[in-house]
Amino acid sequence: MVAPLLSRLIRQNGQSLIEKAVDTVVVQQKAGGEARLSLPRKVAGAVLMKVATKSVPGAIIVGGALLAKHLHDRKKARAAEATDKATAKAKNDSGA
């Protein structure tokens, strides 16, 4: 039931489906300049999702890794912000 419907859909809209697939998988940047995920990142995300949904220990490991990455990125952003503030203050102090 699904195969005939899917094959008909591909035949009718094949070109537009291919264009969308190329745009989402191969092209890594939007016209607005926002970065898209590259193909290796998408594959890694799919693998992690599979591991996380297959078992509870896998979900714990993947969830813990995602939490650790979020905390690390937040710490780096705060450090960069503090450095920017210190640099701006030093410029103001030396220029005044």
matplotlib code that plots the C-alpha trace (Angstrom):
import matplotlib.pyplot as plt

x = [0.0, 2.8, 5.1, 2.7, 1.8, 5.4, 6.5, 3.6, 4.7, 8.3, 7.3, 5.1, 7.3, 10.8, 12.6, 11.3, 12.1, 15.6, 16.1, 14.9, 17.1, 20.1, 19.3, 18.9, 21.7, 24.4, 24.1, 25.4, 24.4, 21.2, 21.0, 20.6, 24.0, 22.7, 24.8, 23.0, 24.1, 26.5, 25.9, 28.4, 26.6, 23.3, 24.5, 26.1, 22.8, 20.8, 23.2, 23.0, 19.2, 19.2, 21.5, 19.3, 16.1, 17.3, 18.2, 18.0, 21.7, 22.1, 19.6, 21.5, 24.8, 23.6, 21.5, 24.5, 26.8, 24.3, 24.0, 27.7, 28.1, 25.4, 27.1, 30.5, 29.2, 27.5, 30.7, 32.7, 30.1, 30.3, 34.1, 34.0, 31.5, 33.7, 36.8, 34.9, 33.8, 37.3, 38.7, 36.0, 36.8, 40.5, 39.9, 37.7, 40.2, 43.2, 41.4, 39.9]
y = [0.0, 2.4, 1.5, 2.4, 5.7, 6.5, 5.7, 7.8, 10.7, 10.4, 10.2, 13.3, 15.4, 13.9, 17.0, 19.2, 16.4, 16.1, 19.9, 20.0, 17.1, 18.7, 22.0, 20.4, 17.9, 19.3, 23.0, 24.1, 27.8, 29.6, 32.8, 34.8, 33.6, 31.2, 28.0, 24.8, 21.4, 19.6, 16.0, 14.5, 16.3, 15.1, 11.5, 11.8, 13.1, 10.3, 7.7, 9.3, 9.3, 5.6, 4.8, 6.9, 5.3, 1.7, 1.4, 3.2, 3.2, 4.7, 7.4, 8.2, 8.4, 10.5, 12.8, 13.2, 14.1, 16.6, 18.2, 18.4, 20.0, 22.5, 23.4, 23.7, 25.9, 28.2, 28.4, 29.4, 32.0, 33.6, 33.6, 35.2, 37.8, 38.6, 39.0, 41.4, 43.4, 43.6, 44.6, 47.3, 48.6, 48.7, 50.7, 53.1, 53.5, 54.1, 56.4, 58.6]
z = [0.0, 0.9, -2.0, -4.8, -3.1, -2.5, -6.1, -7.5, -5.3, -6.5, -10.1, -9.9, -7.8, -8.3, -9.5, -6.6, -4.1, -5.4, -5.2, -1.6, -0.7, -2.2, -0.5, 3.0, 2.8, 0.6, 0.9, 4.2, 4.4, 3.8, 1.8, 5.1, 6.3, 9.0, 9.1, 8.4, 9.7, 7.4, 6.2, 8.7, 11.6, 10.4, 10.2, 13.7, 15.0, 13.4, 14.9, 18.3, 18.1, 17.2, 20.1, 22.5, 21.4, 21.5, 25.2, 28.5, 29.0, 25.5, 26.3, 29.6, 27.8, 24.9, 27.2, 29.5, 26.6, 25.2, 28.7, 29.0, 25.6, 26.4, 29.7, 28.1, 25.3, 27.9, 29.9, 26.8, 25.8, 29.3, 29.2, 25.8, 27.0, 30.1, 27.8, 25.6, 28.5, 29.9, 26.5, 26.2, 29.7, 29.0, 25.8, 27.7, 30.5, 28.2, 25.9, 28.6]

ax = plt.figure().add_subplot(projection="3d")
ax.plot(x, y, z, "-o")
ax.set_aspect("equal")
plt.show()
